[in-house]
Amino acid sequence: MLISFEGIDGCGKTTQIMLLKERLMREKLPVEVLREPGGTDLSEMIRSLLLNPDVQMNPVTELLLFSAARAELVAERVRPLLQQKVIVILDRFYDSTVAYQGFGRGSLPIKEIHHLNKIASQGIEPDATFFLDLDVDVALQRRMAQSGGHDRMELAGQPFYERVRDGFLYLAKTHARFIQLDATRKAEDLHQQIWQRVSGMIR
């Protein structure tokens, strides 16, 4: 089973992923959490380049680097784990590319990005995608409250994130696997909603 979590930065994905992982482990179910971009040595190297605030790049270059990192992750980790019947939880997958590089950056037409995503993911599709929807103003406030610097994507600005959110909302309307959740709700309430869906898929 492949489960992905999506949403703009600051929506609370990390918290919900960890809560779900802990719940699955308590149920004695094999589970692995991976992040995009990242998850392999090469993909992590690409991640450091993509998120470096001192690096500037063309939107198409950015799109292709994300896709390259994904292709490596799928080949080296995701596909083998799924073949071993491990539940894989992804912190972002190709839907983020549609939202960030498609709607946010306008790198290529969405149809072409869908085609590239299919190639990079080797046709693998999540069984369920939890979209934690959050108003951009609230997300920005959450991120400002966090200590430490911001990466290259996080520095893109509010208009960019408005477009990204529009991208996720578009995907939620057009893909049945998307489960849209109100990210302003309490973390435990959100977890219960997520667990109800996941437990139904496991049975």
C-alpha positions in Angstrom: 0.0 0.0 0.0 1.2 3.4 -0.9 0.0 6.5 1.0 1.0 10.0 0.2 0.6 13.3 2.1 0.3 16.6 0.3 -0.2 20.3 1.1 1.6 23.6 1.2 4.5 24.1 3.6 3.3 24.6 7.1 0.1 22.4 6.8 1.2 19.9 9.3 2.1 16.9 7.1 5.1 15.8 9.3 3.0 15.6 12.4 0.3 13.5 10.7 2.8 11.2 9.0 4.5 10.5 12.3 1.2 9.8 14.1 0.1 7.4 11.3 3.5 5.6 11.3 3.3 5.1 15.1 -0.3 3.8 14.8 0.7 1.3 12.1 3.6 0.1 14.2 1.4 -0.4 17.2 -0.8 -2.6 14.9 2.4 -4.6 14.1 2.2 -3.6 10.4 5.4 -3.1 8.4 5.7 0.6 7.5 8.4 2.9 6.0 8.3 6.7 5.7 10.1 8.3 2.8 10.3 12.0 1.7 10.4 13.7 -1.6 12.8 14.8 -2.8 15.1 12.4 -0.9 15.1 8.9 0.4 18.3 7.7 -1.4 21.8 9.0 -1.4 21.5 10.5 -4.9 18.0 11.9 -4.2 19.2 13.5 -1.0 22.0 15.2 -3.0 19.5 16.5 -5.5 17.3 17.7 -2.5 20.2 19.7 -1.1 20.6 21.5 -4.5 16.9 22.1 -5.0 16.3 23.6 -1.5 19.5 25.6 -1.3 18.4 29.3 -1.0 21.6 30.4 -2.7 20.9 28.5 -5.9 18.9 30.0 -8.7 17.6 27.8 -11.5 15.2 27.8 -14.5 11.7 26.4 -13.6 12.1 23.6 -16.2 15.5 22.6 -14.6 13.8 22.5 -11.2 11.0 20.3 -12.6 13.4 17.9 -14.1 15.6 17.7 -11.0 12.5 16.8 -8.9 11.6 14.2 -11.4 15.1 12.7 -11.4 15.1 12.5 -7.6 11.6 10.8 -7.8 12.8 8.2 -10.4 15.7 7.2 -8.2 13.5 7.0 -5.1 10.9 4.8 -6.8 13.5 2.5 -8.3 15.6 2.1 -5.2 13.1 2.2 -2.4 9.4 2.5 -3.2 9.0 -0.3 -5.6 11.1 -2.8 -3.7 9.2 -2.0 -0.4 5.8 -2.4 -2.1 6.9 -5.7 -3.5 7.7 -6.8 0.1 4.2 -5.8 1.2 5.5 -2.9 3.3 3.1 0.1 3.8 4.9 3.1 2.3 4.1 6.6 3.5 5.4 9.4 1.2 5.9 12.9 2.5 5.0 14.4 -1.0 4.9 12.6 -4.3 4.3 13.7 -7.9 1.2 15.7 -7.0 3.5 18.2 -5.4 5.2 18.6 -8.8 1.9 19.5 -10.4 1.1 22.0 -7.7 4.5 23.5 -7.2 6.3 23.3 -10.5 3.0 23.3 -12.6 0.7 25.8 -10.9 3.3 27.6 -8.8 6.2 28.0 -11.3 4.3 27.5 -14.6 7.2 25.5 -15.8 5.3 23.4 -18.4 1.6 22.8 -19.3 -0.1 20.5 -16.7 -0.7 17.8 -19.3 3.0 17.5 -20.0 3.8 17.4 -16.3 1.4 14.6 -15.8 3.2 12.7 -18.5 6.6 13.3 -17.0 5.3 12.3 -13.6 4.1 9.0 -15.0 7.6 8.3 -16.4 9.4 9.3 -13.2 7.1 7.2 -11.0 7.2 4.2 -13.3 3.4 4.2 -13.3 3.1 3.8 -9.5 0.1 5.6 -8.1 -0.8 6.2 -4.4 -3.7 4.2 -3.1 -4.7 7.2 -1.1 -3.5 10.8 -0.9 -4.2 12.9 2.2 -4.3 16.6 1.3 -4.0 18.8 4.3 -5.6 22.0 3.1 -4.7 25.3 4.8 -5.1 29.0 4.0 -1.8 30.4 2.8 -1.8 33.2 5.4 -2.1 30.7 8.2 0.6 28.5 6.7 2.9 31.5 6.5 2.3 32.5 10.1 3.1 28.9 11.2 6.4 28.9 9.2 7.4 32.3 10.6 6.9 31.0 14.1 9.4 28.2 13.4 13.0 28.6 14.3 15.8 28.4 11.7 16.1 29.6 8.1 13.9 28.9 5.2 14.8 26.9 2.1 14.6 28.0 -1.5 11.0 26.8 -2.0 9.8 28.4 1.2 11.2 31.8 0.2 9.1 31.9 -3.0 6.5 34.3 -1.5 2.7 34.4 -0.9 1.5 34.7 -4.5 3.4 31.6 -5.4 1.9 29.6 -2.5 -1.6 30.8 -3.5 -1.1 29.3 -6.9 0.3 26.1 -5.3 -2.7 25.8 -3.1 -4.9 26.2 -6.2 -3.0 23.4 -7.8 -3.8 21.1 -4.9 -7.4 22.1 -4.8 -7.6 21.3 -8.6 -6.1 17.8 -7.9 -8.5 17.2 -5.1 -11.4 17.8 -7.4 -10.1 15.7 -10.3 -8.6 12.7 -8.5 -10.8 10.3 -6.5 -7.8 9.1 -4.4 -7.5 12.6 -2.8 -8.9 13.0 0.7 -9.1 16.7 1.5 -8.8 17.5 5.2 -9.1 20.8 7.1 -5.5 21.4 8.4 -6.7 23.9 11.0 -8.3 21.1 13.1 -6.5 19.7 16.1 -3.8 17.2 15.3 -5.4 14.3 17.1 -8.8 15.0 15.3 -7.0 14.9 12.0 -5.2 11.7 12.9 -8.4 10.0 13.8 -9.9 11.0 10.4 -6.8 9.6 8.6 -6.7 6.4 10.6 -10.4 5.7 9.9 -9.6 5.8 6.2 -6.4 3.8 6.4 -7.8 1.1 8.7 -10.6 0.6 6.3 -8.1 0.1 3.5 -6.1 -2.4 5.5 -9.0 -4.6 6.5 
